[in-house]
Amino acid sequence: MNSLTYPDTQLQEFDRVRDMSTDKANRAIDASTRESIERATAGGRAAIEQRLVALQQEWDIDRVLMVNFAALVFAQLVAATRDRRWLWGPLVQTPFLMMHATLGWCPPSLWFRPMGFRTRFEIQAEREELLRRLGETAGLTGSRSRLEESDSSQ
């Protein structure tokens, strides 16, 4: 996995956040993803399954941006009850939210992407690679995953 590969190449064209991010941020996220995959693979089946659980709980950048927007606007509106000058915040941030929804980019992305927040497509690409490797592990050891076992018992 030399660069981020998508499980479905059609998904790649819809990853607007990644397209609008800096190459440096994308390379750092890709490197971190490759390291995570290799670390989980080296740890065996249990480590891969543990990493898959962690991926289920990982927040993508869209979720982080929405929470950031909601928290900041709420705080600014509360502060505006004491001083109306705080109303400038929501007036500036609302267009940022619209920019993110339409373009896949907004100024806060400049802070969050380098922090390692990934898109849902990047998270899914790691999940697919881990599942592929988990299948290879199952094929080598002859063991069945809990999901396979529950499917066969029904």
FIDO-350774 format. One record per residue (C-alpha): x, y, z. Coordinates in steps of 0.1 Angstrom, whole numbers, padded with zeros to 4 digits, always signed. Example, Ala and Ser with C-alpha at 12.3 -4.5 7.8 and 13.67 -1.06 7.14 Angstrom:
// FIDO-350774
+0123-0045+0078/+0137-0011+0071/
// end
This chain:
// FIDO-350774
+0000+0000+0000/+0023+0027-0013/-0004+0054-0015/-0039+0055-0003/-0060+0032-0023/-0098+0032-0023/-0118+0001-0021/-0139+0015-0050/-0121+0038-0073/-0153+0057-0080/-0153+0068-0043/-0120+0087-0049/-0135+0113-0071/-0160+0122-0043/-0134+0128-0017/-0134+0166-0020/-0118+0172+0014/-0087+0151+0003/-0086+0169-0031/-0086+0203-0014/-0060+0194+0013/-0024+0200+0010/-0001+0173-0004/+0019+0174+0029/-0012+0167+0050/-0023+0139+0027/+0011+0123+0027/+0013+0124+0065/-0022+0109+0068/-0013+0082+0042/+0020+0074+0061/+0001+0072+0094/-0025+0049+0078/+0002+0026+0063/+0019+0024+0097/-0013+0016+0114/-0021-0012+0089/+0014-0027+0092/+0013-0025+0130/-0020-0042+0132/-0009-0069+0106/+0022-0076+0126/+0001-0080+0157/-0019-0108+0141/-0056-0114+0139/-0065-0100+0174/-0047-0067+0166/-0064-0064+0133/-0098-0070+0149/-0090-0044+0176/-0080-0019+0150/-0112-0025+0131/-0131-0017+0163/-0111+0015+0167/-0119+0025+0132/-0156+0022+0139/-0152+0048+0167/-0129+0072+0147/-0143+0106+0140/-0140+0117+0104/-0131+0153+0096/-0168+0162+0087/-0179+0152+0121/-0151+0171+0138/-0159+0202+0117/-0196+0200+0126/-0189+0197+0163/-0164+0225+0162/-0189+0247+0144/-0217+0239+0168/-0196+0244+0199/-0181+0277+0187/-0214+0292+0175/-0231+0282+0207/-0204+0297+0229/-0205+0329+0208/-0242+0332+0210/-0242+0327+0247/-0214+0354+0250/-0235+0377+0227/-0262+0379+0254/-0236+0400+0274/-0219+0417+0245/-0234+0419+0210/-0199+0421+0195/-0198+0383+0198/-0224+0380+0170/-0197+0385+0144/-0185+0349+0150/-0216+0331+0137/-0217+0355+0108/-0182+0345+0098/-0184+0308+0105/-0217+0301+0087/-0202+0307+0053/-0173+0284+0063/-0198+0256+0069/-0214+0263+0035/-0179+0263+0019/-0172+0229+0034/-0205+0214+0023/-0201+0226-0013/-0164+0227-0019/-0151+0202+0006/-0128+0228+0021/-0130+0255+0047/-0104+0274+0067/-0107+0251+0098/-0096+0222+0075/-0062+0238+0075/-0059+0230+0112/-0077+0197+0114/-0061+0178+0084/-0025+0182+0097/-0038+0170+0131/-0046+0137+0114/-0083+0139+0110/-0092+0117+0080/-0121+0116+0056/-0147+0088+0057/-0132+0075+0025/-0097+0073+0040/-0110+0055+0070/-0130+0031+0048/-0099+0024+0027/-0080+0014+0058/-0109-0007+0070/-0111-0025+0036/-0073-0032+0036/-0075-0046+0071/-0104-0068+0062/-0085-0081+0032/-0055-0089+0054/-0078-0104+0080/-0092-0127+0053/-0056-0137+0043/-0048-0144+0079/-0079-0166+0082/-0069-0184+0050/-0034-0191+0063/-0045-0203+0098/-0077-0220+0088/-0095-0202+0116/-0128-0185+0112/-0138-0151+0124/-0166-0145+0148/-0186-0129+0120/-0182-0160+0098/-0191-0183+0127/-0223-0163+0135/-0233-0164+0098/-0229-0202+0096/-0249-0207+0128/-0280-0190+0114/
// end
